[in-house]
Amino acid sequence: MKNLLEYEKCLSHLTVKGIIRGNPPISGITNNSRNVKPSFIFCAIPGAKSNGHKYIPEAIASGASLIIHSEELEKYEENTSYIMVSDPYFAYAIVSECYFDFPSKDFNLIGITGTNGKTTTAFLIRNILTENASRCGLISTVQYSFGDTLIDASRTTPEAYELQGLFHDMKNNRCDHVVMEVSSHGLDQHRPGTARFAAAVFSNLTGDHLDYHKNMENYFQAKRKLFSEYLSGNGSAIINIDDPYGKRLADEFAGRNLISYGKDENALCSIKINDISSTGMEIDFILAGKTLSVKTNLTGEHNASNMAAAISSAYALGAGPEKIKTAMEKNLSVPGRLEQFISPAGTVFYVDYAHTDDALLRVLSTLRNLCKGRLIALFGCGGDRDRTKRPRMGSVASKFADAIILTNDNPRTEDPLLIIEEIKKGIPDTSETYSLPDRREAIAKAVSMAKPSDIVLLAGKGHEAYQEFNGRTESFDDRAELQKALARL
C-alpha cells in the first residue's frame, strides 16, 4: 500500500499547488464520492453532466485523505490533504496507474482508434497473436478478456481506474500482449495515463461524437493523440491511407515506423479482393512486396480493410506470415458485427453495430452487392448524442435499401418520435419507409415482410443487450428478438 507522498510525486508535473498534511497510506481511489472509504483519494472531475467539485464535502465526510481538484475551493479542511492540478482527468489516470504499480510496462500494448472497424480489428489482432503463442488480453467495445476470464464491456475504453485494474489483472495473468480499442473520449480524457503503445492503428474517421467534440477537427485531434502522445518511440503506426484523415495522419507521421494500408497500390500493405460473397472473401494482401493470400469467412470491403490493419499490426510485432495466414483463415465471429441469421425459408438477416452514416454505408453497400431480392434496413439513432448524423443515416439508407424501418435505438431522454423525424429529413418521400418506435415490433415487421431472396439488416445495436429510456435500462437484444420472431414463422 503506497503512501500519500508517493502519489504527490507522481502528480508533480500536473500540480498547481498542494496542501499536504501527513503521509497516510492510501487504501483506494475513486472519482465517485459515493464510493469513497477511509484513506481514499477522491478525484473531483468537472464532467459533462455533473461537476465532481460539488461532492468534495461528501467525500471528506466519508474519510477521503486526499482531494485532487482543478478549481479553487472555498474551504480547505484541517485534516485533509489537497492537490490542485492542471488536468484532473490526467491526474486521475496517473494516480490509478500508481495504485496498480504501472502494470502496462509489463506487456506490449496495441491500440486501435477510428470511427469504425475497431472491434473487428481488435479481435483479428488478438487471434493472430494467440496463434503465435502469445498470452493476449483484449479490451473492446464488446468484451474484456484474458485467460479464462471474460467480462461484458461497460464502454469501449474503460475509465482510468477500471482500465488500470484490467491492466493489473492481465499482468497477473502473464499476458505479454494486450490489444485494446482506444476511443476518442478515452484519448481526450487521458485514460491510458502514461502507458505507451508498441503499435497504434488508425482505421478511419467519419462523423460521430460531435456532441462531445463539436467539430471534425477536434475529433481528429483527439484520435491523433494515440500517435502523437501514446505511441512509444520505436512503436509502429498502422494507418489506413484510403481514408482522407488517415492519409493526412500518415503524412504527418511519415518519419516514424509507418505501415500504411489500403486499396491504394502505394500502401505498404495493399489490398486486392479476388472474390467476395455472402460466405466470405478471397484476398491478396501485398505486404512489403510479398503476397499473402487469405480465404476468410468475413465479407465486405470494410472487413478487408480491418484484416489489412490486423495483418500489418502483426507484421510490425514480428509475427510470421504462416501464422498470420492460419489465424486469418479460421472462422471469425464478432458479436454484433455482420452476425448472420437465416430464416427457415432461407432469408438472410444480419445484426450489425453500424450506428454512423459511414458504417451504415459500408454495410449496406456490401449487402446491396450480395442481395438478389430486396434489401431491408432497420435502424434508429441514439438520443442525447450527435444529432448531425441522423439525416445522413437516413440518406445513406435511402440510397441502398429498398425498404427502411425506423425504430428506437437508445432514445435516452429524447422523444423517440422526434429522433425518427430527424432521421426522415434525409429520406426522400418516395422511399418505402415505416416508423415503428417499438424495436420489438419493428423486428417483427422486418421478419414478416421479408421474402426468401431478401436480405434484412438490423443495425445500430449489434452486441448490446439493452435499451436506455429516460434514466432506465431495459433488457433488449436484437439477436434474441430476431430469433424469437423467426421461431414464430
C-alpha positions as CSV (number, residue, x, y, z in Angstrom):
1,M,0.0,0.0,0.0
2,K,1.5,3.3,-1.1
3,N,1.6,6.4,1.0
4,L,0.2,9.8,0.1
5,L,3.6,11.3,-0.7
6,E,4.2,8.7,-3.4
7,Y,1.0,9.9,-5.2
8,E,2.1,13.5,-4.8
9,K,5.4,12.7,-6.5
10,C,3.6,11.1,-9.5
11,L,1.5,14.3,-9.9
12,S,4.3,16.8,-9.7
13,H,4.2,17.7,-13.4
14,L,0.4,18.5,-13.1
15,T,0.4,20.2,-9.7
16,V,-0.7,23.8,-9.5
17,K,-0.5,23.9,-5.7
18,G,-0.8,21.5,-2.8
19,I,-1.7,21.3,0.8
20,I,-0.2,18.1,2.2
21,R,-0.9,17.0,5.8
22,G,0.9,13.9,6.9
23,N,1.7,10.8,4.9
24,P,-1.0,8.3,5.5
25,P,-1.3,5.0,3.5
26,I,-3.8,5.2,0.6
27,S,-6.3,2.4,0.5
28,G,-8.2,3.3,-2.7
29,I,-9.0,5.8,-5.5
30,T,-12.3,6.9,-7.0
31,N,-13.9,9.8,-8.9
32,N,-17.3,8.9,-7.4
33,S,-18.0,10.4,-3.9
34,R,-20.4,7.6,-3.2
35,N,-17.6,5.1,-3.4
36,V,-15.2,6.9,-1.0
37,K,-14.0,5.0,2.0
38,P,-11.5,6.0,4.8
39,S,-8.0,6.8,3.4
40,F,-9.2,7.1,-0.2
41,I,-8.1,9.6,-2.8
42,F,-11.1,11.4,-4.3
43,C,-10.6,12.9,-7.8
44,A,-13.0,15.8,-8.4
45,I,-13.6,15.9,-12.1
46,P,-15.8,18.5,-13.8
47,G,-17.7,16.1,-16.1
48,A,-20.2,16.8,-18.8
49,K,-23.3,16.1,-16.6
50,S,-22.0,16.8,-13.1
51,N,-19.1,18.6,-11.5
52,G,-17.2,16.5,-9.0
53,H,-16.1,19.5,-7.0
54,K,-19.7,19.7,-5.7
55,Y,-19.2,16.4,-3.9
56,I,-15.9,17.1,-2.1
57,P,-17.6,17.7,1.3
58,E,-19.3,14.3,0.9
59,A,-16.0,12.7,0.1
60,I,-14.3,14.2,3.1
61,A,-17.2,13.1,5.3
62,S,-16.6,9.6,4.1
63,G,-12.9,9.7,5.1
64,A,-11.0,10.8,2.0
65,S,-7.4,11.5,2.8
66,L,-6.5,13.4,-0.4
67,I,-8.7,15.6,-2.6
68,I,-7.4,16.1,-6.2
69,H,-9.2,19.1,-7.7
70,S,-8.7,21.6,-10.6
71,E,-10.9,24.5,-9.3
72,E,-10.3,26.8,-6.4
73,L,-12.2,25.7,-3.3
74,E,-14.0,27.9,-0.8
75,K,-12.8,25.8,2.2
76,Y,-9.9,23.6,3.0
77,E,-10.4,21.2,5.9
78,E,-7.7,21.0,8.5
79,N,-7.3,17.2,8.5
80,T,-7.4,16.7,4.7
81,S,-4.7,17.0,2.0
82,Y,-5.3,18.7,-1.3
83,I,-3.6,18.8,-4.6
84,M,-4.8,21.2,-7.3
85,V,-3.9,20.0,-10.7
86,S,-4.0,21.4,-14.3
87,D,-5.7,18.4,-15.8
88,P,-8.0,16.4,-13.5
89,Y,-8.6,13.6,-16.0
90,F,-4.9,13.0,-16.5
91,A,-4.3,13.2,-12.7
92,Y,-7.0,10.5,-12.1
93,A,-5.3,8.3,-14.7
94,I,-1.9,8.7,-13.2
95,V,-2.9,8.0,-9.6
96,S,-4.8,5.0,-10.8
97,E,-1.6,3.8,-12.5
98,C,0.4,4.4,-9.4
99,Y,-2.1,2.5,-7.3
100,F,-1.7,-0.6,-9.6
101,D,2.0,-0.1,-9.9
102,F,2.1,0.9,-13.6
103,P,1.1,-2.5,-15.0
104,S,1.2,-1.7,-18.7
105,K,5.0,-1.6,-18.5
106,D,5.0,-5.4,-18.3
107,F,3.4,-6.1,-21.7
108,N,3.2,-4.9,-25.3
109,L,0.2,-2.7,-25.8
110,I,-1.6,-2.5,-29.2
111,G,-4.2,0.3,-29.7
112,I,-6.9,0.7,-32.4
113,T,-8.6,4.0,-32.9
114,G,-11.0,5.3,-35.5
115,T,-14.8,5.7,-36.0
116,N,-15.5,2.2,-37.4
117,G,-13.8,-1.2,-37.5
118,K,-12.1,-1.1,-34.2
119,T,-13.8,-4.1,-32.7
120,T,-13.3,-6.5,-35.6
121,T,-9.7,-5.4,-36.0
122,A,-9.0,-5.9,-32.3
123,F,-10.4,-9.5,-32.4
124,L,-8.4,-10.2,-35.5
125,I,-5.1,-9.0,-33.9
126,R,-5.9,-11.0,-30.8
127,N,-6.4,-14.1,-32.9
128,I,-3.1,-13.7,-34.7
129,L,-1.1,-13.1,-31.6
130,T,-2.8,-16.1,-29.9
131,E,-1.8,-18.2,-32.9
132,N,1.7,-17.0,-32.3
133,A,1.6,-18.5,-28.8
134,S,1.1,-15.1,-27.1
135,R,-1.0,-14.7,-24.0
136,C,-3.1,-11.8,-25.2
137,G,-5.6,-9.7,-23.3
138,L,-8.4,-7.9,-25.1
139,I,-10.2,-4.6,-24.2
140,S,-13.0,-4.0,-26.7
141,T,-16.5,-2.5,-27.1
142,V,-17.9,-6.0,-26.8
143,Q,-15.9,-7.6,-24.1
144,Y,-12.8,-7.5,-21.9
145,S,-11.0,-10.9,-21.8
146,F,-7.8,-12.5,-20.6
147,G,-7.0,-16.2,-19.9
148,D,-10.3,-17.8,-18.9
149,T,-11.8,-14.5,-17.8
150,L,-14.5,-12.8,-20.0
151,I,-16.3,-9.7,-18.9
152,D,-19.0,-7.8,-20.7
153,A,-17.7,-4.4,-21.7
154,S,-19.1,-1.4,-19.9
155,R,-17.7,1.0,-22.6
156,T,-15.1,1.0,-25.4
157,T,-12.3,2.4,-23.3
158,P,-12.9,2.0,-19.6
159,E,-12.4,4.9,-17.2
160,A,-8.9,5.2,-15.9
161,Y,-9.2,3.3,-12.6
162,E,-11.1,0.4,-14.3
163,L,-8.6,0.4,-17.2
164,Q,-5.6,0.2,-14.9
165,G,-7.3,-2.6,-12.9
166,L,-7.8,-4.6,-16.1
167,F,-4.1,-4.0,-17.0
168,H,-3.2,-5.2,-13.5
169,D,-5.3,-8.4,-13.9
170,M,-3.8,-9.0,-17.3
171,K,-0.3,-8.6,-16.0
172,N,-1.0,-11.1,-13.2
173,N,-2.4,-13.4,-15.9
174,R,1.0,-13.2,-17.5
175,C,-0.3,-11.5,-20.7
176,D,2.6,-10.5,-22.9
177,H,0.3,-8.5,-25.3
178,V,-2.8,-6.5,-24.8
179,V,-5.0,-5.3,-27.7
180,M,-7.4,-2.5,-26.9
181,E,-9.8,-0.2,-28.7
182,V,-9.0,3.4,-27.8
183,S,-11.9,5.8,-28.1
184,S,-11.7,9.5,-28.8
185,H,-13.2,10.1,-25.4
186,G,-10.6,7.9,-23.8
187,L,-7.8,9.7,-25.5
188,D,-9.2,13.2,-24.9
189,Q,-9.5,12.3,-21.2
190,H,-6.0,10.7,-21.0
191,R,-7.5,7.4,-19.7
192,P,-4.3,5.4,-20.7
193,G,-2.3,7.6,-18.3
194,T,1.4,7.2,-19.1
195,A,1.0,3.9,-21.0
196,R,2.9,3.6,-24.3
197,F,1.8,1.6,-27.3
198,A,4.0,-0.8,-29.3
199,A,1.6,-0.4,-32.2
200,A,-1.2,2.0,-32.9
201,V,-3.9,1.6,-35.6
202,F,-6.0,4.3,-37.3
203,S,-8.9,2.8,-39.2
204,N,-10.9,5.8,-40.4
205,L,-12.7,9.0,-39.3
206,T,-16.3,9.9,-40.1
207,G,-18.9,12.0,-38.4
208,D,-19.7,10.8,-34.8
209,H,-19.5,12.0,-31.3
210,L,-19.8,15.6,-32.4
211,D,-22.0,16.3,-29.4
212,Y,-18.7,15.9,-27.4
213,H,-16.0,17.1,-29.8
214,K,-18.1,19.8,-31.5
215,N,-16.4,19.5,-34.9
216,M,-14.4,17.1,-37.0
217,E,-11.1,18.8,-36.4
218,N,-11.4,18.4,-32.7
219,Y,-12.5,14.8,-33.2
220,F,-9.4,14.1,-35.4
221,Q,-7.0,15.8,-32.9
222,A,-8.4,13.5,-30.2
223,K,-7.7,10.4,-32.3
224,R,-4.3,11.8,-33.3
225,K,-3.2,11.7,-29.6
226,L,-2.7,7.9,-29.9
227,F,0.1,8.6,-32.3
228,S,1.5,11.9,-31.0
229,E,1.3,11.2,-27.2
230,Y,0.9,7.5,-26.7
231,L,3.0,5.7,-29.3
232,S,6.3,4.6,-27.9
233,G,9.5,5.9,-29.5
234,N,10.1,2.8,-31.6
235,G,6.4,1.9,-31.9
236,S,4.7,1.3,-35.3
237,A,1.9,3.5,-36.7
238,I,-0.5,1.4,-38.8
239,I,-2.7,3.8,-40.8
240,N,-5.4,3.4,-43.4
241,I,-4.5,5.7,-46.3
242,D,-7.7,5.1,-48.2
243,D,-9.3,7.4,-45.6
244,P,-8.6,11.1,-46.1
245,Y,-7.9,11.7,-42.4
246,G,-5.7,8.6,-42.5
247,K,-3.8,10.0,-45.4
248,R,-3.3,13.2,-43.5
249,L,-2.1,11.4,-40.4
250,A,0.3,9.2,-42.4
251,D,1.8,12.4,-44.0
252,E,2.2,13.9,-40.5
253,F,4.0,10.8,-39.2
254,A,6.0,9.9,-42.3
255,G,9.2,9.9,-40.3
256,R,8.1,7.2,-37.8
257,N,7.8,3.5,-38.2
258,L,4.9,3.7,-40.5
259,I,2.9,0.9,-42.2
260,S,0.3,2.3,-44.5
261,Y,-2.6,0.0,-45.6
262,G,-5.4,0.2,-48.1
263,K,-6.6,-0.5,-51.6
264,D,-4.0,2.2,-52.7
265,E,-1.3,0.2,-54.5
266,N,1.3,2.6,-52.9
267,A,0.3,1.3,-49.5
268,L,2.9,-0.8,-47.8
269,C,0.1,-3.3,-47.2
270,S,-2.1,-3.3,-50.3
271,I,-5.5,-5.0,-50.6
272,K,-6.7,-6.9,-53.6
273,I,-10.1,-8.6,-53.3
274,N,-10.3,-11.5,-55.8
275,D,-13.7,-12.9,-54.8
276,I,-16.5,-11.8,-52.5
277,S,-19.8,-13.4,-51.5
278,S,-22.1,-13.8,-48.5
279,T,-20.0,-16.6,-47.2
280,G,-16.6,-14.9,-47.4
281,M,-13.8,-13.5,-49.5
282,E,-10.5,-14.4,-51.2
283,I,-8.0,-11.6,-50.8
284,D,-4.4,-11.0,-51.7
285,F,-2.5,-8.7,-49.2
286,I,0.7,-7.4,-50.8
287,L,2.8,-6.6,-47.8
288,A,6.3,-5.2,-48.2
289,G,6.5,-6.7,-51.7
290,K,5.3,-10.2,-50.7
291,T,1.8,-11.6,-51.3
292,L,-0.2,-13.2,-48.6
293,S,-3.3,-15.0,-50.0
294,V,-6.2,-15.4,-47.5
295,K,-9.6,-17.1,-47.6
296,T,-11.9,-15.7,-44.9
297,N,-15.5,-16.1,-43.7
298,L,-15.7,-12.4,-43.3
299,T,-17.3,-10.3,-46.1
300,G,-17.3,-6.7,-47.3
301,E,-14.6,-4.3,-48.3
302,H,-14.7,-2.8,-44.8
303,N,-13.7,-6.2,-43.4
304,A,-10.9,-6.5,-46.0
305,S,-9.6,-3.2,-44.6
306,N,-9.9,-4.5,-41.0
307,M,-7.9,-7.5,-42.0
308,A,-5.2,-5.4,-43.6
309,A,-4.9,-3.4,-40.3
310,A,-4.6,-6.6,-38.3
311,I,-2.0,-8.2,-40.7
312,S,0.0,-5.0,-40.7
313,S,0.0,-4.8,-36.9
314,A,1.0,-8.5,-36.5
315,Y,3.8,-7.9,-39.1
316,A,5.1,-4.9,-37.1
317,L,5.1,-7.0,-33.9
318,G,7.2,-9.8,-35.6
319,A,4.5,-12.4,-36.4
320,G,5.4,-14.7,-39.3
321,P,3.3,-14.9,-42.5
322,E,2.3,-18.6,-42.0
323,K,1.0,-17.9,-38.5
324,I,-0.8,-14.8,-39.8
325,K,-2.4,-16.8,-42.6
326,T,-3.5,-19.6,-40.3
327,A,-5.2,-17.2,-37.9
328,M,-6.9,-15.2,-40.6
329,E,-8.4,-18.3,-42.2
330,K,-10.1,-19.5,-39.0
331,N,-13.8,-18.7,-38.9
332,L,-14.3,-15.4,-37.0
333,S,-17.5,-14.3,-35.4
334,V,-17.5,-11.0,-33.6
335,P,-20.7,-10.4,-31.6
336,G,-23.0,-8.0,-33.4
337,R,-20.6,-7.4,-36.4
338,L,-22.4,-8.6,-39.5
339,E,-23.7,-11.5,-37.4
340,Q,-25.7,-13.8,-39.7
341,F,-29.1,-15.5,-39.1
342,I,-31.1,-17.4,-41.7
343,S,-34.8,-17.9,-41.6
344,P,-36.5,-21.3,-42.2
345,A,-37.4,-20.0,-45.7
346,G,-33.8,-19.0,-46.4
347,T,-34.0,-15.3,-45.9
348,V,-30.6,-13.9,-44.6
349,F,-30.7,-11.5,-41.7
350,Y,-27.7,-9.6,-40.4
351,V,-27.3,-7.9,-37.0
352,D,-24.6,-5.2,-37.0
353,Y,-23.4,-2.4,-34.7
354,A,-23.4,0.2,-37.5
355,H,-24.5,3.4,-35.8
356,T,-22.9,6.1,-38.0
357,D,-23.7,7.1,-41.6
358,D,-20.3,5.8,-42.8
359,A,-20.7,2.5,-41.0
360,L,-24.2,2.1,-42.4
361,L,-22.9,2.9,-45.9
362,R,-20.2,0.3,-45.7
363,V,-22.5,-2.4,-44.5
364,L,-25.4,-1.6,-46.8
365,S,-23.2,-1.2,-49.9
366,T,-21.7,-4.7,-49.2
367,L,-25.2,-6.3,-48.7
368,R,-26.5,-4.5,-51.8
369,N,-24.0,-6.3,-53.9
370,L,-24.9,-9.6,-52.4
371,C,-28.7,-9.2,-52.4
372,K,-30.8,-10.9,-55.1
373,G,-34.1,-9.7,-53.8
374,R,-35.0,-6.6,-51.7
375,L,-32.6,-5.1,-49.1
376,I,-34.5,-4.1,-46.0
377,A,-32.7,-1.8,-43.4
378,L,-33.9,-1.4,-39.8
379,F,-32.2,1.2,-37.6
380,G,-32.6,4.2,-35.3
381,C,-30.3,6.8,-33.7
382,G,-29.3,7.2,-30.1
383,G,-30.7,10.1,-28.0
384,D,-28.6,12.7,-26.3
385,R,-25.8,12.1,-28.8
386,D,-24.6,13.6,-32.1
387,R,-27.8,14.8,-33.9
388,T,-26.0,15.8,-37.1
389,K,-25.6,12.2,-38.2
390,R,-29.4,11.4,-38.1
391,P,-30.4,12.8,-41.6
392,R,-27.1,11.5,-43.0
393,M,-28.0,8.0,-41.9
394,G,-31.5,8.4,-43.4
395,S,-29.9,9.5,-46.7
396,V,-27.5,6.5,-46.8
397,A,-30.3,4.1,-46.1
398,S,-32.4,5.5,-48.9
399,K,-29.6,5.1,-51.4
400,F,-29.1,1.4,-50.8
401,A,-32.2,-0.1,-49.2
402,D,-35.4,-0.9,-50.9
403,A,-37.3,-0.5,-47.7
404,I,-36.5,1.3,-44.4
405,I,-37.8,0.6,-40.9
406,L,-37.1,3.4,-38.5
407,T,-37.2,2.5,-34.8
408,N,-35.7,3.1,-31.4
409,D,-32.0,2.8,-30.7
410,N,-31.3,4.2,-27.2
411,P,-33.6,7.2,-27.0
412,R,-32.4,8.1,-23.5
413,T,-34.0,11.4,-22.5
414,E,-35.2,12.4,-26.0
415,D,-38.6,11.8,-27.6
416,P,-38.2,8.7,-29.8
417,L,-40.7,10.1,-32.4
418,L,-38.6,13.3,-32.7
419,I,-35.5,11.3,-33.3
420,I,-37.2,9.4,-36.1
421,E,-38.4,12.7,-37.6
422,E,-34.8,13.9,-37.7
423,I,-33.7,10.7,-39.5
424,K,-36.5,11.1,-42.0
425,K,-35.2,14.6,-43.0
426,G,-32.6,12.7,-45.0
427,I,-35.0,10.2,-46.6
428,P,-36.9,11.2,-49.9
429,D,-40.7,11.0,-49.7
430,T,-40.6,8.4,-52.5
431,S,-38.8,5.8,-50.2
432,E,-40.7,2.9,-48.7
433,T,-40.4,3.9,-45.1
434,Y,-42.0,2.6,-41.9
435,S,-41.8,4.3,-38.5
436,L,-42.2,1.8,-35.6
437,P,-40.6,3.1,-32.4
438,D,-41.1,-0.2,-30.6
439,R,-38.0,-2.1,-31.7
440,R,-39.5,-5.5,-30.9
441,E,-42.5,-4.6,-33.2
442,A,-40.1,-3.2,-35.8
443,I,-38.1,-6.5,-35.9
444,A,-41.3,-8.5,-36.2
445,K,-42.3,-6.2,-39.1
446,A,-39.0,-6.9,-40.9
447,V,-39.4,-10.6,-40.4
448,S,-43.0,-10.7,-41.7
449,M,-42.3,-8.6,-44.8
450,A,-39.0,-10.4,-45.9
451,K,-39.1,-12.9,-48.8
452,P,-36.6,-15.8,-49.2
453,S,-34.4,-13.8,-51.7
454,D,-34.3,-10.7,-49.5
455,I,-31.6,-9.5,-47.1
456,V,-32.5,-7.8,-43.8
457,L,-30.1,-5.6,-41.8
458,L,-30.8,-4.8,-38.2
459,A,-28.4,-2.0,-37.5
460,G,-27.3,0.1,-34.6
461,K,-27.4,-2.1,-31.5
462,G,-25.2,-5.1,-32.5
463,H,-23.9,-6.8,-29.4
464,E,-25.8,-4.5,-27.0
465,A,-28.3,-6.3,-24.8
466,Y,-30.2,-3.3,-23.5
467,Q,-32.1,-0.1,-24.4
468,E,-31.9,3.1,-22.5
469,F,-35.1,5.1,-21.9
470,N,-35.1,8.3,-19.8
471,G,-32.9,7.1,-17.0
472,R,-33.9,3.4,-17.0
473,T,-32.3,0.5,-18.8
474,E,-34.4,-2.4,-20.2
475,S,-33.1,-5.7,-21.4
476,F,-33.2,-6.0,-25.2
477,D,-31.0,-8.0,-27.6
478,D,-31.6,-7.7,-31.4
479,R,-30.2,-11.2,-31.8
480,A,-32.6,-12.8,-29.3
481,E,-35.6,-10.8,-30.5
482,L,-34.8,-11.8,-34.1
483,Q,-34.6,-15.5,-33.2
484,K,-37.9,-15.3,-31.4
485,A,-39.6,-13.6,-34.4
486,L,-38.1,-16.2,-36.7
487,A,-39.4,-19.0,-34.5
488,R,-42.9,-17.7,-34.8
489,L,-42.9,-18.1,-38.6
